[in-house]
Amino acid sequence: MRNTFGHIFTLTTFGESHGAAIGGVVDGMPAGIDIDLAFIQSELDRRRPGQSRITTGRQEGDVVELLSGVFEGKSTGCPIGFVVRNTNQHSSDYENVRNVYRPSHADYTYSQKYGLRDHRGGGRSSARETISRCVGGALAKLALRQLGIEVVAYTSQVGSIGLQRDYRQYDLTQIETNPVRCPDAAVAQQMEQLILEVKEEGDTIGGIITGVVKGCPVGLGEPAFSKLHADLGAAMLGINAVKGFEYGEGFDGVGQRGSEQNDIFYNDGGRINTRTNHSGGIQGGISNGQDIVFRVLFKPVATQLRPQPTVNKDGEEIILEVKGRHDPCVLPRAVPVVEAMAAMTILDHYLLNQTVRL
């Protein structure tokens, strides 16, 4: 089982949703970075359950403890170990699925691969593992902050309700002003209402999160097997419930001709610039200095609070009625996870780039 992300800046995670704790080890963190524990905790608070009426009702404090690699408020260059204790598990809620394969979950595939599984909340395949990613991402953000690089994401679509694709039309400082994490207050209200309606029906709904990386220097990424967009895509597709990734014009660009989509270069006061950014900040697998823009598609949460047909481990067809506390829409809590994975990818490529030439 592979539990490590990254090449130079790496995150190794451990823990299960109903175990004692979730945690990890970050290696490759540059020395001398100011470590703001309050900021790291705030990133976890954005991900934690029980934030609003459109998220799961679970109440987890999700308090992070740094165990190593920090001295007098700065990173030492040594591995940074951390742990977040699990404090609000209701394992009995999952007893009725001990021997049942929940539709569209990892239950069947996991048990076939490993010969056993932890049925309590999905165990290792639970989205609770993303806690560790948020801690690693927060540390990466702190390092990127000193480089003038900012990573931000927001909910751009829930179901059929969505924003215009151009993020520059919105004030991204407004993302945290509503529970959906959408920068348009009026659209956010529509999204919230839709989520509440779906929740009332015992159903779930998916959507899209847009990510933007600002201040990224030219030259991150490789021309062949470690293209920046490929590694970003792998990072996003490794998040629970993600079904798609695109950057720049993405799939919408298929209706355009090359003459419409090419980003024309020009001399911008002695600096090479482009008049448009259809490429989404990446050309030939390498960052070109423009904002990196990407979108991540999340499917509806698989857990349904309504009866569903399925089978048990003996192949018997049954009707499953799930208990417990679950999100009707994962997007609001997934925004910080998308940011975290993007931040770790960008920092990893920045550090890789330092080894390219003297």
N, C-alpha and C positions, 0 to 999 in steps of 0.2 A: 504494500500500500504506500503510495507516494504522498507525503505530507509536507513537502517543502516547496515553496514558491520562490522563483528568482534565480539569478546567477551570481552576482556579487553582493547586492543587497538581498538577503534571503529571509524568509519567514517560515519557520517550522511550527506547525500547530499540533496541539494534542487535546484530548477530552471528548466527552460525549454529552448530549443534551441533558441526560438525567444522571450523569456521574457526579463526582465531587466538585469538579471545576473544569473550566475551559482555559487554555493557556497557550503559551508559545515562547519561542526564542527568535529574536531578530539578530542576525549576524550581518556584518558588513556595514553597520552604521558608522559613518565618519565620526571621528573624535572631535570634541569641541563644540558640538551642536547644543544649543540651549534647549533643555528638556523641560517643557511646560506641562507639568502633570495635570493641571486644571484643564488645559486644552485637550489632552488625551482623554480625560474623563468626559469632557463635553462631547467628543466624537462618539463615545460609547453611549452617552445619554440620547443622542440623536437616533441610535439604532435600537435602543432598549424597548421592550414591550410596555404596554400600558400607558402610552403617551397621550392617546386621545380615544374618542369613541369609534374611530374608524380602524383601530388596531386591536390586536388581541388584548384581553383583559388581564393577562398575567402581569404580576408585579415583581420584577426582578431589579434589584439595585444595580447589578452589573458594575461593581466597584473594582477598578483595576489596582493591582499591587505590583510595582516594579521590584524585581528581586535582585537584579545585577546590572552592571554596565553603565551606571549613572553615579557620578560623584560630584557633590556640591553643585548640583543643578545642570551638569553638562555630561554629554556622552563621553565615555572613556575610550571608545573604539573596541571594547570587549563585547561579547554577546549580551544582549539585553533580554533577560528572562522576565516573564510576567505571568500573572495568574488572575482569573476572575472566578470567584466562587459561585457555584450554583446554589440558589437559596429558596426557590419557589417551585420545585418540581411536584407535580401531582401524578406520580407514576401509575397510580391505580386507574387513571383515566384511560390508560392504554392496555389494560389487561385483556380487554375483549378483542384486541388485534394481535395478541401474542402469536397465534398460529394462522393469521389471516393476511392475505396480500392486498393491501389498500391500492385501489386503482391509481395509476400514474405516479406512485411513490417508488422508492428504491427497494422496497421490501423484497420483491421477487428476485430482482437482479442481484441484490446484495447477498441474499441467502444462497443463491445458486453459485455465486463466485467464491464465497468464503465458507459455506457450509453451516453458517449460523448467523444470527443477527440480534441486535439489541432492539427490541420492539418498542421501548419506551421513548416515544417522541422521535424515533428514527435513528437514535444513537449517533454514530459518527457522521451519518449522512444528513443529520438535522441542520437546518439553517442557523442554529445557535452557534455552530462552529465559526460563523462569520464574525463573532465577537473578536476573535484573534486577528482577523483581517483588519478590523477597524483600529485595533491597537497598532498593528504594523503600519497601517496607512497613516495614522496620526503621527507616528515617528517619522515616516517618509515626508509628510507634509512639513514638519518642523525643519527638516533638512532642506527641502525645496524652497521654503520661505526665505532662507538665507541666500538662495540663488535667484530670488525674484520670480519664482515659478509658482503659479496658483492653479489649483485644481478645484473645479466646482461642478456640481451636477444638480439636476432638478427633474421633477415629474413633468413630462411634456404631453403625456396622453394617458387617459384611463378609459378603457373601452373605446367608444367612438368619439369621446370628447377630448379634443387636443388643441395644442397651440400651433401657431405658424412655425415652420422649421427654423427660421432665422432667429437665433438666440439674441442677436443684437437689438431686436425690437423690444426686449424686456429688461427690466431693472433686476439684475440677479441678486442684489442685496435684499430683495423681498422674499427670497425663497423660504426663509425660516419663519415668516410671519403667519403661516397657516399650516394646518396639520398635514396637508397633502404634499407640501414642499413644491409648490408651483408658483412661479414669479408673477402670475397674473391673478389678482384677487378674485375677479369675477369668474374666471374659468375654474379657479380652485374651488369655489363654492359649488359649481356644477359638478365637478369631480367628486367632491365630498358627498353630495347628495346621492349621486349614483352609487358610490361605495356603500352608503347606508342602506339604500334600497336593496342592493345585492345581499348585504349582511342580513337584512330582515328576512330574506327568502332562504337563508341558510346556504347561499351560493357564494361564489368567488368571482373575481374579475382581474384581468391583467392590464398591461399597458406598456408605455415606453418611458425610459429615463434618458435624458440628453446630458452628455458630459462635455465640458470645455476645459482645455488646458491653455492657460495664458502665460506668456513669457518664456515659452520653451525655446531654447537656442536651436540654431541650425545644426544638423549633423547627427542627431540621435537616431539610432537604428542602423540596420545592415542591409545591403542590397540583395542578399540571397536568403539565408535560412533564419535570420532573426530580424526580419522587417519589423519596424516599430508598430505598424498597424496590425501585423500578425500576432505579435506578443500582447498588444492591447486586447485584441479579439479573444485570444486564449484566456487572458485574465478575466474578461467579462463572462465568457462562456463557462468559466469555472464557478460562477456564482449560482447558487440554487435557484431554480425556476427560470433561468435565462434560456431563451430559445433562438435569439438572433442578435447579430452585431453588424453595424455598418458605420462607415466614416465618410466625411465629406458629403457629396451628393448621394452616395449609396445607391440603393435600388431606384430612387427617383430619377437618377441620372440616365437610366436606360432609354428614356424618351428624348434625350438631347443628342445633338450631333457634336462631334469633336470641336467644331468651330465655336459652339456655344459653351462648351464645358472647359476648354483649355484656360488655364490661369496665365495671363499675359504678364511677362516681366517688364519692369521699367526702373529707371534710375531715380530713386527717391532721395535726392539731396546727397548723393554719394553712397547710398545704401541700396542694394538690390531688393526690390519689393515686388509683389504681385497685385494686380488691380482687382482680382477676385480671389476667392478661396474655395472653389469647387472641390479642390483636392482634400480639403479638411486638414490642412497643415502638414500633410505627409506626401512626399513624391518619391517614387522608386524605393519605398520602404524606409526613407530617411526624412526626418523633420526638416521643414523648410523655413522655419521661423515665424510662420503664421499661427494663429490660434488652431489648436487641434480640436476638432469637433467630431463627436461620435454619438451614436444612439444605441441603446440596449433594450431589447424586447423581453419582457417578462410574461410568462404564461399565467393564467389564473391559478391561484393556489390549489393544489391537488386535493387537500382535505375539504370534504363537503359535510356540512352539518345537516344532511338529509340522507335518507336511505339510498344505498347504491348496491347493485349486484356485483359480486366478485367470487373468488374461490379461496379456500383455505389451503394449507400446505399439503393436504391429502387429495386436493383436486375437487373437493366437494363444492358445488355452487351454493352460495349463501347470500343473504342480504345483510350488508354491513351498515350499522348505525354508529357513527363516530361520536365519541365524547370529547370533552376537553375545551381548551381556549385557543382559538386559532384566528389568524388574520384573514379578513375577507379580501384584502388586496395588499400585496407585499410591497408595493412601490414606495410608500412614504418612509418605511424603515430601510428600504434597499438603497436609497439615495446615498447615505454615507458609506455604504459598502462599495458602490460603484466608484465613488471618489477615492476610497482607500486602495482599491485594486489599481486604479489609474495612477495614483501617486507612487505606489511601489514600483510599477512598471517604468514610469518616467525616471525615477531616481536610479533604478537599476541600470537603465540604459545610459543615464548620465555618467555613472561610475564606469560602466563598460567602455564608454567613449574616451575616458581618460587613459585607457591602455592602447588606443589605436596608434598614436604616434608621439614621438618625443617633442 
